[in-house]
């Protein structure tokens, strides 16, 4: 009797492998063969879960987006309250996730499919930020500015121009203004 396979779980396992490889090597290291090895599944299993590499990348980006949105919306601070602190291990995992996000963003510049996923994620983040900044004179504009600031600071932290604490101080100073 064939073994029952949880396809959703396998797809998430493969998406996690894509992200680990993107974190280590960028998208140059994300071949189907390397993903299968990293996920400890067969090439056939990867191909059964995803018809194309683009489908696999889209699903992995959606998973990163779901995690980010869950953190932003799930334990979100109250309107006008302080943003949650990220320290220690959390900062390291966020840094790895940020590297993967930037790799996806770079790839989305040439992939309409990935760009569509990013636009949807940004729209949801914008909505969360708009709700959090509802006490501002123009919450929509404040959310747009904060989202752009966070995106830019992410790049600065990932490449080592700023530390996590320095970037956080910039966001806090901006929010205080």
KARA-V59360 format. One record per pair of residues at least 24 apart in sequence whose C-alpha atoms are under 10 Angstrom apart, sorted by the first residue. I is the first residue (numbers start at 1). GAP is how many residues later the second one is. If there is no record, write none. Layout:
BEGIN
I/GAP + I/GAP
END
This chain:
BEGIN
7/38 + 7/41 + 7/42 + 8/41 + 10/29 + 10/31 + 10/35 + 10/36 + 10/39 + 11/28 + 11/34 + 11/35 + 11/37 + 11/38 + 11/39 + 11/45 + 11/48 + 11/49 + 11/52 + 12/27 + 12/47 + 12/48 + 12/51 + 13/25 + 13/26 + 13/27 + 13/28 + 13/47 + 14/24 + 14/25 + 14/26 + 14/27 + 14/31 + 14/32 + 14/35 + 14/36 + 14/42 + 14/43 + 14/45 + 14/46 + 15/24 + 15/41 + 15/42 + 15/43 + 15/44 + 15/45 + 15/46 + 15/47 + 15/48 + 15/49 + 16/44 + 16/45 + 16/47 + 16/48 + 17/43 + 18/38 + 18/39 + 18/41 + 18/42 + 18/43 + 18/82 + 19/38 + 19/41 + 19/42 + 19/44 + 19/45 + 19/77 + 19/78 + 19/80 + 19/81 + 19/82 + 19/84 + 19/85 + 20/76 + 20/77 + 20/80 + 21/79 + 22/74 + 22/75 + 22/77 + 22/78 + 22/79 + 22/80 + 22/81 + 22/82 + 23/72 + 23/73 + 23/74 + 23/75 + 23/76 + 23/77 + 23/78 + 23/79 + 23/80 + 24/72 + 24/75 + 24/76 + 25/75 + 25/78 + 26/73 + 26/74 + 26/76 + 26/77 + 26/78 + 26/81 + 27/30 + 27/73 + 27/76 + 27/77 + 27/79 + 27/80 + 30/27 + 32/24 + 54/57 + 54/59 + 54/60 + 55/58 + 55/59 + 57/47 + 57/50 + 57/56 + 57/57 + 58/46 + 58/50 + 58/53 + 58/55 + 58/56 + 58/57 + 58/58 + 58/59 + 58/60 + 59/55 + 59/58 + 60/40 + 60/44 + 60/54 + 61/39 + 61/40 + 61/42 + 61/43 + 61/44 + 61/53 + 61/56 + 61/57 + 61/60 + 62/52 + 62/55 + 62/56 + 62/58 + 62/59 + 64/33 + 64/34 + 64/36 + 64/37 + 64/40 + 64/57 + 65/32 + 65/36 + 65/52 + 65/53 + 65/55 + 65/56 + 65/57 + 65/59 + 65/60 + 66/55 + 67/30 + 68/26 + 68/29 + 68/30 + 68/33 + 68/53 + 68/57 + 69/52 + 69/53 + 69/55 + 69/56 + 69/59 + 72/52 + 72/53 + 72/56 + 72/57 + 73/51 + 73/52 + 73/54 + 73/55 + 73/56 + 73/59 + 76/52 + 76/53 + 76/56 + 77/55 + 78/53 + 78/54 + 78/55 + 78/56 + 79/50 + 79/51 + 79/52 + 79/53 + 79/54 + 79/55 + 79/56 + 79/57 + 80/51 + 80/52 + 80/53 + 80/54 + 80/55 + 80/56 + 80/95 + 80/96 + 81/51 + 81/52 + 82/50 + 82/90 + 82/93 + 82/94 + 83/49 + 83/85 + 83/88 + 83/89 + 83/92 + 85/80 + 85/83 + 86/78 + 86/79 + 86/82 + 87/77 + 87/78 + 91/73 + 91/74 + 92/72 + 94/60 + 94/64 + 94/70 + 95/59 + 95/62 + 95/63 + 95/69 + 96/62 + 97/61 + 98/53 + 98/56 + 98/57 + 98/59 + 98/60 + 99/55 + 99/56 + 99/58 + 99/59 + 99/60 + 101/50 + 101/53 + 101/54 + 102/49 + 102/52 + 102/53 + 102/56 + 122/25 + 122/26 + 133/42 + 136/39 + 142/33 + 145/29 + 146/25 + 146/28 + 146/29 + 149/25
END
